[in-house]
Amino acid sequence: MAITLESAGLVRQKTRALTLHPFVFYSLKAFFAYHASSKSNADLQIVPFDDGEVTGTDGVIIADAACVMYVAYVKKRATATDSYFKVFDDASADGTAGDERITMPTLEASESQIVVYPQGLTMAAGIVATSHTTPDGTTDSTAGDSGDGFIILGASGAN
């Protein structure tokens, strides 16, 4: 998916529709306040994903070009089967362990996880999101065992 930026205010509004957890809400509120003051409210992109996409072979391509990732959010579905949401610096697949940048354990039913990089995490190739059965493995999670969520990103070099 190509990077298509829009106003940070519009991205902020979209996150409100996708999150209900108070901690997530206030984490995003803090991020957007920081972004407005330190990054001059630079344009962003929000890319939603669902469980079926991240549990598929090779995960889901969030961005196929260099970019900066600011936020990754995932809300696990109603299953307690362990899964590990992962983000790779790659433009096409989740197969190279050296490209893995973050791992977020989702172990309890209906839990929410968020990771925020206020200054951004540089992704040289792009972003692929996936879910595996172990933190250091490559076996895809079964559909229904991961979660839905979104990633907020910005233009390459924006950090």
Phi and psi in degrees as GROMACS dihedral restraints (atoms count N, CA, C in turn):
[ dihedral_restraints ]
;  ai    aj    ak    al  type     phi  dphi    fc
    3     4     5     6     1   -70.0    20    10
    4     5     6     7     1   156.1    20    10
    6     7     8     9     1   -80.8    20    10
    7     8     9    10     1   124.8    20    10
    9    10    11    12     1  -129.9    20    10
   10    11    12    13     1   101.2    20    10
   12    13    14    15     1   -84.0    20    10
   13    14    15    16     1   152.6    20    10
   15    16    17    18     1  -144.4    20    10
   16    17    18    19     1   175.8    20    10
   18    19    20    21     1   -57.0    20    10
   19    20    21    22     1   139.3    20    10
   21    22    23    24     1   -60.4    20    10
   22    23    24    25     1   -31.2    20    10
   24    25    26    27     1   -63.5    20    10
   25    26    27    28     1   -39.7    20    10
   27    28    29    30     1   -67.6    20    10
   28    29    30    31     1   -39.9    20    10
   30    31    32    33     1   -62.2    20    10
   31    32    33    34     1   -42.7    20    10
   33    34    35    36     1   -58.5    20    10
   34    35    36    37     1   -44.5    20    10
   36    37    38    39     1   -62.0    20    10
   37    38    39    40     1   -39.7    20    10
   39    40    41    42     1   -65.9    20    10
   40    41    42    43     1   -35.4    20    10
   42    43    44    45     1   -65.9    20    10
   43    44    45    46     1   -33.5    20    10
   45    46    47    48     1   -62.1    20    10
   46    47    48    49     1   -35.1    20    10
   48    49    50    51     1   -75.1    20    10
   49    50    51    52     1   -19.0    20    10
   51    52    53    54     1  -102.9    20    10
   52    53    54    55     1    -8.7    20    10
   54    55    56    57     1  -131.6    20    10
   55    56    57    58     1   141.0    20    10
   57    58    59    60     1  -124.4    20    10
   58    59    60    61     1   -14.1    20    10
   60    61    62    63     1   -70.4    20    10
   61    62    63    64     1   128.4    20    10
   63    64    65    66     1   -59.2    20    10
   64    65    66    67     1   -40.4    20    10
   66    67    68    69     1   -63.9    20    10
   67    68    69    70     1   -42.0    20    10
   69    70    71    72     1   -64.0    20    10
   70    71    72    73     1   -45.1    20    10
   72    73    74    75     1   -55.2    20    10
   73    74    75    76     1   -49.9    20    10
   75    76    77    78     1   -72.2    20    10
   76    77    78    79     1   -29.9    20    10
   78    79    80    81     1   -64.1    20    10
   79    80    81    82     1   -44.0    20    10
   81    82    83    84     1   -68.4    20    10
   82    83    84    85     1   -37.8    20    10
   84    85    86    87     1   -59.6    20    10
   85    86    87    88     1   -45.2    20    10
   87    88    89    90     1   -63.7    20    10
   88    89    90    91     1   -42.3    20    10
   90    91    92    93     1   -60.3    20    10
   91    92    93    94     1   -49.2    20    10
   93    94    95    96     1   -65.7    20    10
   94    95    96    97     1   -33.8    20    10
   96    97    98    99     1   -65.2    20    10
   97    98    99   100     1   -45.4    20    10
   99   100   101   102     1   -62.8    20    10
  100   101   102   103     1   -44.3    20    10
  102   103   104   105     1   -60.7    20    10
  103   104   105   106     1   -41.1    20    10
  105   106   107   108     1   -65.2    20    10
  106   107   108   109     1   -39.4    20    10
  108   109   110   111     1   -84.1    20    10
  109   110   111   112     1   -36.4    20    10
  111   112   113   114     1   -99.1    20    10
  112   113   114   115     1   -21.8    20    10
  114   115   116   117     1  -115.2    20    10
  115   116   117   118     1    14.4    20    10
  117   118   119   120     1    54.5    20    10
  118   119   120   121     1    31.7    20    10
  120   121   122   123     1    57.3    20    10
  121   122   123   124     1    39.9    20    10
  123   124   125   126     1   -55.8    20    10
  124   125   126   127     1   151.5    20    10
  126   127   128   129     1   -60.7    20    10
  127   128   129   130     1   150.2    20    10
  129   130   131   132     1  -134.5    20    10
  130   131   132   133     1   175.2    20    10
  132   133   134   135     1  -136.5    20    10
  133   134   135   136     1   137.5    20    10
  135   136   137   138     1  -110.1    20    10
  136   137   138   139     1   130.4    20    10
  138   139   140   141     1  -122.2    20    10
  139   140   141   142     1   104.1    20    10
  141   142   143   144     1   -74.2    20    10
  142   143   144   145     1   154.3    20    10
  144   145   146   147     1  -143.1    20    10
  145   146   147   148     1   162.4    20    10
  147   148   149   150     1  -127.3    20    10
  148   149   150   151     1   168.0    20    10
  150   151   152   153     1   -50.9    20    10
  151   152   153   154     1   -44.5    20    10
  153   154   155   156     1   -62.0    20    10
  154   155   156   157     1   -32.8    20    10
  156   157   158   159     1   -73.7    20    10
  157   158   159   160     1   -46.2    20    10
  159   160   161   162     1   -74.7    20    10
  160   161   162   163     1   -21.4    20    10
  162   163   164   165     1   -90.8    20    10
  163   164   165   166     1    -4.0    20    10
  165   166   167   168     1   -74.4    20    10
  166   167   168   169     1   165.4    20    10
  168   169   170   171     1   -56.6    20    10
  169   170   171   172     1   129.5    20    10
  171   172   173   174     1    69.3    20    10
  172   173   174   175     1     8.6    20    10
  174   175   176   177     1    70.0    20    10
  175   176   177   178     1  -157.9    20    10
  177   178   179   180     1  -122.9    20    10
  178   179   180   181     1   135.4    20    10
  180   181   182   183     1   -77.6    20    10
  181   182   183   184     1   118.1    20    10
  183   184   185   186     1   -89.8    20    10
  184   185   186   187     1   -41.6    20    10
  186   187   188   189     1  -147.9    20    10
  187   188   189   190     1   138.6    20    10
  189   190   191   192     1  -109.4    20    10
  190   191   192   193     1    24.8    20    10
  192   193   194   195     1  -146.0    20    10
  193   194   195   196     1   163.3    20    10
  195   196   197   198     1   -56.2    20    10
  196   197   198   199     1   140.1    20    10
  198   199   200   201     1  -161.7    20    10
  199   200   201   202     1  -176.7    20    10
  201   202   203   204     1  -123.7    20    10
  202   203   204   205     1   125.7    20    10
  204   205   206   207     1   -95.1    20    10
  205   206   207   208     1   130.9    20    10
  207   208   209   210     1  -105.7    20    10
  208   209   210   211     1   -41.5    20    10
  210   211   212   213     1  -139.8    20    10
  211   212   213   214     1   138.0    20    10
  213   214   215   216     1  -127.5    20    10
  214   215   216   217     1   127.1    20    10
  216   217   218   219     1  -130.0    20    10
  217   218   219   220     1   135.5    20    10
  219   220   221   222     1  -140.9    20    10
  220   221   222   223     1   136.7    20    10
  222   223   224   225     1  -119.3    20    10
  223   224   225   226     1   117.1    20    10
  225   226   227   228     1   -68.5    20    10
  226   227   228   229     1   147.3    20    10
  228   229   230   231     1   -75.0    20    10
  229   230   231   232     1  -178.2    20    10
  231   232   233   234     1   -81.1    20    10
  232   233   234   235     1    58.7    20    10
  234   235   236   237     1  -140.4    20    10
  235   236   237   238     1   145.0    20    10
  237   238   239   240     1   -98.9    20    10
  238   239   240   241     1    10.5    20    10
  240   241   242   243     1   -67.2    20    10
  241   242   243   244     1   128.0    20    10
  243   244   245   246     1   -60.5    20    10
  244   245   246   247     1   136.9    20    10
  246   247   248   249     1  -148.1    20    10
  247   248   249   250     1   160.4    20    10
  249   250   251   252     1  -131.1    20    10
  250   251   252   253     1   108.5    20    10
  252   253   254   255     1   -75.4    20    10
  253   254   255   256     1   130.7    20    10
  255   256   257   258     1  -131.1    20    10
  256   257   258   259     1   149.9    20    10
  258   259   260   261     1  -122.6    20    10
  259   260   261   262     1   129.3    20    10
  261   262   263   264     1  -114.0    20    10
  262   263   264   265     1   144.2    20    10
  264   265   266   267     1   -86.8    20    10
  265   266   267   268     1    83.8    20    10
  267   268   269   270     1  -156.7    20    10
  268   269   270   271     1   153.1    20    10
  270   271   272   273     1   -98.9    20    10
  271   272   273   274     1    -5.9    20    10
  273   274   275   276     1  -142.7    20    10
  274   275   276   277     1   -24.1    20    10
  276   277   278   279     1  -157.3    20    10
  277   278   279   280     1   168.7    20    10
  279   280   281   282     1  -107.4    20    10
  280   281   282   283     1    25.4    20    10
  282   283   284   285     1   -88.1    20    10
  283   284   285   286     1   -12.3    20    10
  285   286   287   288     1  -104.2    20    10
  286   287   288   289     1   110.4    20    10
  288   289   290   291     1   -56.9    20    10
  289   290   291   292     1   -34.4    20    10
  291   292   293   294     1   -67.4    20    10
  292   293   294   295     1   -14.3    20    10
  294   295   296   297     1   -90.8    20    10
  295   296   297   298     1    -7.0    20    10
  297   298   299   300     1   -69.2    20    10
  298   299   300   301     1   128.3    20    10
  300   301   302   303     1  -109.4    20    10
  301   302   303   304     1   -39.5    20    10
  303   304   305   306     1  -139.2    20    10
  304   305   306   307     1   151.6    20    10
  306   307   308   309     1  -132.9    20    10
  307   308   309   310     1   125.8    20    10
  309   310   311   312     1  -119.4    20    10
  310   311   312   313     1   111.1    20    10
  312   313   314   315     1   -69.8    20    10
  313   314   315   316     1   133.6    20    10
  315   316   317   318     1  -124.3    20    10
  316   317   318   319     1    97.2    20    10
  318   319   320   321     1  -110.1    20    10
  319   320   321   322     1   -21.7    20    10
  321   322   323   324     1  -111.6    20    10
  322   323   324   325     1   147.1    20    10
  324   325   326   327     1   -58.9    20    10
  325   326   327   328     1   134.5    20    10
  327   328   329   330     1    64.9    20    10
  328   329   330   331     1    15.8    20    10
  330   331   332   333     1   -77.9    20    10
  331   332   333   334     1   154.1    20    10
  333   334   335   336     1  -112.2    20    10
  334   335   336   337     1   141.4    20    10
  336   337   338   339     1  -131.6    20    10
  337   338   339   340     1   141.2    20    10
  339   340   341   342     1  -140.6    20    10
  340   341   342   343     1   140.7    20    10
  342   343   344   345     1  -128.3    20    10
  343   344   345   346     1   133.2    20    10
  345   346   347   348     1  -124.9    20    10
  346   347   348   349     1   129.7    20    10
  348   349   350   351     1  -112.7    20    10
  349   350   351   352     1    92.9    20    10
  351   352   353   354     1   -55.6    20    10
  352   353   354   355     1   -38.1    20    10
  354   355   356   357     1   -92.7    20    10
  355   356   357   358     1    -4.7    20    10
  357   358   359   360     1    94.8    20    10
  358   359   360   361     1   147.5    20    10
  360   361   362   363     1  -111.6    20    10
  361   362   363   364     1   115.7    20    10
  363   364   365   366     1   -68.4    20    10
  364   365   366   367     1   130.2    20    10
  366   367   368   369     1  -118.5    20    10
  367   368   369   370     1   105.7    20    10
  369   370   371   372     1   -69.8    20    10
  370   371   372   373     1   -32.3    20    10
  372   373   374   375     1  -105.0    20    10
  373   374   375   376     1   -33.7    20    10
  375   376   377   378     1   150.4    20    10
  376   377   378   379     1  -163.7    20    10
  378   379   380   381     1  -135.7    20    10
  379   380   381   382     1   127.8    20    10
  381   382   383   384     1  -120.9    20    10
  382   383   384   385     1   130.3    20    10
  384   385   386   387     1  -108.5    20    10
  385   386   387   388     1   140.1    20    10
  387   388   389   390     1  -150.6    20    10
  388   389   390   391     1   176.0    20    10
  390   391   392   393     1  -139.3    20    10
  391   392   393   394     1   128.4    20    10
  393   394   395   396     1  -119.5    20    10
  394   395   396   397     1   166.4    20    10
  396   397   398   399     1   -82.6    20    10
  397   398   399   400     1   -17.4    20    10
  399   400   401   402     1  -137.5    20    10
  400   401   402   403     1   158.2    20    10
  402   403   404   405     1   -65.7    20    10
  403   404   405   406     1   -30.6    20    10
  405   406   407   408     1  -114.1    20    10
  406   407   408   409     1    10.7    20    10
  408   409   410   411     1   -97.9    20    10
  409   410   411   412     1  -178.5    20    10
  411   412   413   414     1  -127.9    20    10
  412   413   414   415     1    10.1    20    10
  414   415   416   417     1   -78.8    20    10
  415   416   417   418     1   123.1    20    10
  417   418   419   420     1   -62.7    20    10
  418   419   420   421     1   140.8    20    10
  420   421   422   423     1   -65.8    20    10
  421   422   423   424     1   157.1    20    10
  423   424   425   426     1   -78.3    20    10
  424   425   426   427     1   140.7    20    10
  426   427   428   429     1   -53.1    20    10
  427   428   429   430     1   134.2    20    10
  429   430   431   432     1    98.8    20    10
  430   431   432   433     1   -16.6    20    10
  432   433   434   435     1   -95.3    20    10
  433   434   435   436     1    -7.5    20    10
  435   436   437   438     1  -103.9    20    10
  436   437   438   439     1  -131.6    20    10
  438   439   440   441     1  -160.1    20    10
  439   440   441   442     1  -179.4    20    10
  441   442   443   444     1  -110.9    20    10
  442   443   444   445     1   157.5    20    10
  444   445   446   447     1   177.4    20    10
  445   446   447   448     1  -153.3    20    10
  447   448   449   450     1  -157.7    20    10
  448   449   450   451     1   162.1    20    10
  450   451   452   453     1  -126.4    20    10
  451   452   453   454     1   136.1    20    10
  453   454   455   456     1  -107.2    20    10
  454   455   456   457     1   129.1    20    10
  456   457   458   459     1  -135.3    20    10
  457   458   459   460     1   166.9    20    10
  459   460   461   462     1  -135.6    20    10
  460   461   462   463     1   178.1    20    10
  462   463   464   465     1   -64.6    20    10
  463   464   465   466     1   150.1    20    10
  465   466   467   468     1   -57.7    20    10
  466   467   468   469     1   135.6    20    10
  468   469   470   471     1    83.1    20    10
  469   470   471   472     1     2.9    20    10
  471   472   473   474     1   -74.7    20    10
  472   473   474   475     1   -12.0    20    10
